[in-house]
Amino acid sequence: MRVFVTGATGFIGSRVVPELIAAGHSVLGLTRSEAGAAALTAAGAQPHRGDIYDLESIRSGAAQADAVIHLAFNHDFSKFQENCETDRRVIETLGATVRPGQPLLVTSGTGMGSAQPGQLITENDPPLSSKIVARAASEEAALAAASRGVRVGIVRLPQVHDTVKQGLVTYAIQIARAKGVAAYIGEGRNRWPAAHVTDVAHLYRLALEKAADRAIWHAVAEEGVPVRTMAEAIGRGLNIPAVSITPEEAPAYFGWLASFAGWDIAASSAQTRAQLGWNPAGPNLITDLNHMDYTPL
C-alpha cells in the first residue's frame, strides 16, 4: 500500500516509516521542514510538505494514498484544548478525503476509554466525551468518519518510551529536575500503562494491514506502572529524593501536568494482542528510565 503518514518524522512516526517500508509498503510522509524532508528521503520515503494547520496539505496527501496513519499532534500542553480541536479538524479532513473502505488509523490515548474507576481500560470501552477530556475529540472525529464508510482504526497510546523519551514521564523528569524532588501524589499507587516505541511502531503496521472497521487497538505492553515506582526511578537518575505530596500540593508542583498526575489509567491489550498477533518484546519503562542519560540538554 501507499501510506500517507502524518507526524512521519516524530518520535513514533520516525519508527513507523521504516517499519512500513521494510514490510513492502511505500510511504508519503508529511513534513514541514527541509531537515524532515531529508530524513524521510534517507529513510526511503517520499516527503510531502505541509503541517496540521495546512488542511489542504493534509487533504492532498491523503488523496494520493491507499491508507493513512495519523500521528501528528501539537504537544504544547499550554494550549491543550486548542490542540485537541486542531486534531479534530485534521481527522475530519482525512475522513472526508479517504475513500470508503480505505484504512484510516488515528491516534488517541488509553486514558480516553471510559472504564469504571479502578478497572482496566479495555478496547471495548467507548471514548469519554470531549466535554470531559479534550483529547477525546480525536476519537469522536474518527467515529464520525467511520459512520460515513471510512475503515477507521483508533490506536490508543500509553506512555511510549525509549531511553530518550517517555511520554508524559519526560515532562515529570523536567519538573523533578527543576524542583529538586521527584514527587508523586499520596501513596503513588495510581498506574500508567506503557510500551516501548519499537513495539508501538510494529502495532501500527499490523493494525494497518489487518484493518478492521471501527477497531480500537491498545498499544499497551505494561498494563500499569505505579507512578511512585516511576518517581523513584527518576529520583535515582537525578540523584534526588522521591517524595509524596498531597493532591492540594500537586498543582504547585506539577503545573499543567497536575491534571494527569493523579490519573489511574491502567489498560489491557489482551484483545489487541489476540486479534493482531502483537507480542511486545521491548524493554519496560523502568528499565529505560534506569538506563537513560539524565544530563540536561
C-alpha positions in Angstrom: 0.0 0.0 0.0 0.9 3.6 -0.4 0.6 5.1 3.0 0.3 8.8 3.9 1.8 9.3 7.4 1.4 12.5 9.4 4.0 13.0 12.1 6.3 11.0 10.0 9.5 12.5 11.4 8.3 12.5 15.1 9.2 10.2 17.9 6.8 7.4 16.9 6.4 8.3 13.2 10.2 8.0 12.6 9.9 4.4 13.7 6.7 3.7 11.9 8.1 4.8 8.5 10.9 2.2 8.3 8.6 -0.4 9.7 6.2 0.1 6.8 8.9 0.3 4.2 10.6 -2.9 5.4 7.2 -4.6 5.0 7.0 -3.6 1.4 4.7 -0.5 1.7 5.6 2.9 0.2 5.3 6.0 2.4 4.3 9.6 1.7 5.4 11.4 4.8 4.1 14.8 6.0 6.9 17.2 7.0 7.2 20.9 7.4 10.9 21.3 7.2 13.9 20.7 4.8 15.5 18.6 7.5 12.4 16.5 7.9 12.2 16.1 4.1 15.9 15.0 4.0 15.3 12.5 6.8 12.3 11.0 5.0 14.2 10.7 1.8 17.1 9.0 3.5 14.6 6.5 5.1 13.2 5.6 1.6 10.0 7.6 1.9 8.6 10.4 -0.2 8.3 13.8 1.6 5.1 15.7 1.4 5.4 19.3 2.6 2.8 20.7 4.9 1.6 20.5 8.5 -1.5 20.0 10.6 -2.5 23.7 10.3 -2.5 23.5 6.5 -5.6 21.3 5.8 -5.0 21.5 2.1 -1.7 19.7 2.5 -3.5 17.1 4.7 -6.2 16.7 2.0 -3.8 16.4 -0.9 -1.6 13.9 1.0 -4.5 11.6 1.8 -5.8 11.8 -1.7 -2.6 10.4 -3.1 -2.6 7.3 -0.8 -4.3 4.0 -0.3 -4.3 4.4 3.5 -3.5 6.9 6.2 -1.7 6.8 9.6 -2.3 10.0 11.5 0.3 10.5 14.2 0.9 14.3 14.2 -0.2 16.2 17.3 1.0 19.5 18.8 2.3 18.6 22.3 2.3 22.2 23.6 0.2 21.5 26.7 -0.3 25.2 27.5 -2.7 25.1 24.6 -4.0 21.5 25.1 -7.7 22.1 24.4 -6.9 24.2 21.3 -4.6 21.4 20.0 -7.2 18.8 20.5 -9.6 20.8 18.4 -7.0 21.1 15.8 -6.6 17.3 15.8 -10.4 17.0 15.4 -10.3 19.2 12.3 -7.4 17.2 10.8 -9.2 13.9 11.3 -12.4 15.4 9.9 -10.4 16.4 6.8 -8.8 13.0 6.5 -12.2 11.3 6.9 -13.7 13.4 4.2 -10.8 12.6 1.8 -10.1 8.9 2.4 -12.3 6.8 0.1 -14.8 4.4 1.6 -13.2 1.1 2.6 -9.7 2.6 2.8 -7.9 2.3 6.2 -7.5 5.4 8.3 -5.6 4.9 11.6 -5.8 7.8 14.1 -4.1 8.2 17.4 -5.6 8.6 20.8 -4.7 7.7 24.4 -5.5 4.8 26.7 -7.0 7.3 29.2 -9.8 8.1 26.7 -11.5 4.8 27.4 -14.5 5.2 29.8 -13.8 2.3 32.2 -15.0 2.4 35.8 -12.5 3.7 38.4 -10.0 1.0 39.4 -10.8 -1.2 36.4 -8.5 -1.9 33.5 -9.5 0.1 30.4 -10.2 -2.2 27.5 -10.6 -1.9 23.8 -14.4 -2.3 24.3 -14.6 0.8 26.5 -16.1 3.7 24.4 -14.4 7.1 24.5 -15.1 9.7 27.1 -16.8 12.9 25.8 -14.5 15.7 24.7 -16.6 17.8 27.1 -14.9 15.8 29.9 -11.4 15.3 28.4 -10.4 17.4 25.4 -8.3 14.7 23.8 -11.4 12.6 23.2 -12.1 14.9 20.3 -9.9 12.7 18.2 -11.9 9.6 18.7 -15.2 11.5 18.2 -14.0 12.7 14.8 -12.7 9.2 13.9 -16.0 7.5 14.7 -17.9 10.2 12.7 -15.7 9.3 9.7 -16.5 5.6 10.3 -20.2 6.4 10.1 -19.6 7.6 6.5 -17.9 4.3 5.4 -14.3 5.0 6.2 -12.4 2.0 7.6 -11.4 3.6 10.8 -9.0 2.2 13.4 -8.1 4.0 16.6 -4.7 3.3 18.3 -4.8 4.3 21.9 -1.3 5.0 23.2 0.1 4.6 26.7 3.4 6.2 27.8 5.6 5.4 24.8 9.2 5.2 25.7 12.8 4.5 25.0 15.9 5.9 26.8 15.4 9.4 25.4 11.6 10.0 25.7 8.9 8.5 27.8 5.6 10.3 27.0 4.3 12.4 29.9 7.1 10.9 32.1 9.5 13.1 30.1 7.8 16.2 31.5 7.8 14.7 35.0 11.6 14.4 34.7 11.9 18.0 33.7 9.8 19.1 36.6 11.7 17.0 39.1 15.0 18.4 37.9 13.7 21.9 38.4 12.1 21.3 41.8 14.8 19.1 43.3 12.5 16.3 44.2 10.6 13.6 42.2 7.0 13.8 43.5 4.0 11.5 43.4 0.6 12.1 44.8 -0.4 10.3 48.0 0.8 6.8 48.1 1.6 6.9 44.3 -0.4 3.7 43.6 -2.1 5.1 40.6 -0.9 3.4 37.4 0.1 4.4 33.9 0.4 1.9 31.1 3.5 1.9 28.9 5.1 0.4 25.8 8.4 0.6 24.0 8.4 2.8 20.9 9.6 -0.1 18.6 6.7 -2.2 19.8 4.3 0.6 19.2 5.6 1.1 15.6 5.1 -2.6 14.9 1.5 -2.4 16.2 0.7 0.5 13.8 1.8 -1.7 10.8 -0.2 -4.7 12.0 -3.3 -2.6 12.6 -2.9 -1.1 9.1 -2.5 -4.5 7.4 -5.3 -6.1 9.3 -7.6 -3.1 9.2 -11.0 -3.6 10.7 -14.0 -1.3 10.8 -14.3 0.8 13.9 -11.5 -1.1 15.6 -9.9 0.2 18.8 -6.3 -1.0 19.5 -4.4 -0.7 22.7 -0.6 -0.3 22.2 0.0 -1.5 25.8 2.9 -3.7 26.8 2.7 -3.0 30.6 -0.9 -2.6 31.9 0.0 -0.2 34.7 3.3 1.0 36.2 2.7 2.6 39.6 3.5 6.3 39.5 5.5 6.0 42.7 7.8 3.4 41.0 8.4 5.9 38.2 9.1 8.7 40.6 11.6 6.6 42.5 13.4 5.7 39.2 13.5 9.4 38.3 14.9 10.2 41.7 17.7 7.6 41.3 18.5 9.0 37.9 18.7 12.6 39.1 20.1 11.8 42.5 17.2 13.5 44.3 14.6 12.2 46.7 11.3 10.8 45.7 8.6 12.3 47.9 4.8 12.1 48.4 2.8 15.3 48.1 -0.9 15.9 48.7 -3.5 16.5 46.0 -3.7 20.1 47.2 0.1 20.5 46.6 0.0 18.9 43.1 -0.8 22.0 41.1 2.0 24.0 42.5 4.5 21.2 41.9 3.3 19.7 38.6 1.8 22.7 36.9 -0.2 21.6 33.8 0.8 18.0 34.4 -1.3 18.0 37.6 -4.3 17.3 35.5 -2.8 13.9 34.6 -0.5 13.1 37.6 -3.3 11.6 39.7 -4.9 9.5 37.0 -5.2 5.8 37.5 -5.4 4.6 33.9 -4.2 1.0 33.8 -5.2 -0.6 30.5 -5.4 -4.0 28.9 -4.2 -5.0 25.4 -5.5 -8.6 25.5 -7.8 -8.2 22.6 -5.3 -6.3 20.5 -2.7 -9.0 21.1 -5.1 -11.8 20.2 -6.5 -10.1 17.1 -3.3 -8.6 15.6 -0.8 -11.2 16.8 1.1 -8.4 18.5 3.7 -9.5 21.0 5.6 -6.6 22.5 9.2 -7.5 23.3 11.0 -4.2 24.0 12.4 -3.1 27.4 9.9 -2.0 30.0 9.5 1.6 31.2 11.6 1.3 34.4 14.4 -0.4 32.5 14.5 2.6 30.1 14.4 5.1 33.0 17.2 3.3 34.7 19.4 3.4 31.5 18.7 6.9 30.2 21.1 9.8 30.3 19.7 12.3 32.8 22.2 15.0 31.8 20.1 18.1 30.9 20.2 19.1 27.3 
